[in-house]
C-alpha cells in the first residue's frame, strides 16, 4: 500500500479517537450529574501533557520503537476508555465520580503522548522514503482532522452525545489503531550509551529563553491565550444542548445535532491553515497573532448572543471564526519560536510553546471556566434528560471580555522586530 495512504490512515484513527468524545463529553457529564466537574475532566488533558509526552518520548527514543510505543499507548488508553464505558453502563444509578475521573485520567495520560508519537512515526517514514516532510506531511495530517470530524458526526448520528457509548467508540478506535501500528514502518531506537543531562532529556534547556524579555513576553501571552483553548471543547456542547429545555428551540437542528454544528469549527480549522501564508506575508507575525486573539473575542461573543433558532447564524459564524482563533496563533506562534531560537534547542522551544498553551494555559482556563459556569448555571432535569441551564450568556461574555483584555494588552506590550512585516 502507498506509504502516504498508510500514514493518512494512521492520522485518521489517531484523531478519530479524540473526536469521539472531546466535544461531547461535557454533555454526558452534565447528563449524569457531574456538570459542576466538567472543567476538572478537561483540565487533565493539560496536566498530563506537562510530563507524559516527555516520559513516553524518552522511552520511544531509547528502548521501544516509536510505532510500537504508539500502539501500546493506544492499547492502554483504548482499554481504559472501554472500561470507563462499561462502568458507566453497568452503574447508571450509582456512578462514582472518583471512578469515572480516574479511568478517564489514566486513559488520556496514555493518549496525549500519542499526538507527538504519531508525528514522529510519520516524519521517520517519510524521511526514510526520501520524501520532503514539509511538502508531504500536511496533506497527510489533514486526514487527522477528517477523522476527528467523522467521529464527531458518528457520535451525533448514533445519538451517543449524552451516552457513555462515546467512550466505547473512542476505545474501540484506539484498539483498532493499536493493531494497525504494528504494520507501520519501523522506527529505530537510539541505543547510544552517551548520557544526557536531566535538563536535556526533558527539554528543560528551552526555559533559558525566558531570560530574554521578548521571549518571556511571548511565552507569557502564549499561556494567557492558552486559557481560551479548551473552553468551547468543554462547554459549547452542554450550552447548546441546554436549549432543548426551551420548547421553542427543542426541535431545531443545532439542538438535535450539536456535534455536527460544532464540527464546522474543525472544518474551518482545516481551511484556515491555507490562509496563513498570505496573512503572514501581508500583515506580519504579531498582527496575525493579534487577529487570532480578536477571533477568540468573536468566538465567545457570538455564543453569548446567538441561539439555535433565528440566531443560529451567530453560532455558525462562531464555528467559522474558530479556525482563525485556533490556527492563526498556534501556527504563527510556532513560526515565531522557530525564527527566534537557536537550532540546537528549537525542538525543546516548540515543546515549551506547547506546554505554555496546551499545558499550563489550557489547564488554568478550563478550571477557571468551570468556576465561572458554576456561578451562573445549575443542572436541572427535564423529563428523562438533565441539562445545565442558567445565565450562559453571562459566562460567554466573561470569556469574551478576558480574550479582549489579552488582545489589548498584547497590542500594547508585545513589540518584537518582525522580519515578515
Order of alpha helices (4+ residues) and beta strands (2+ residues): alpha-alpha-alpha-alpha-alpha-alpha-alpha-alpha-alpha-alpha-alpha-alpha-alpha-alpha-alpha-alpha-alpha-alpha-beta-beta-alpha
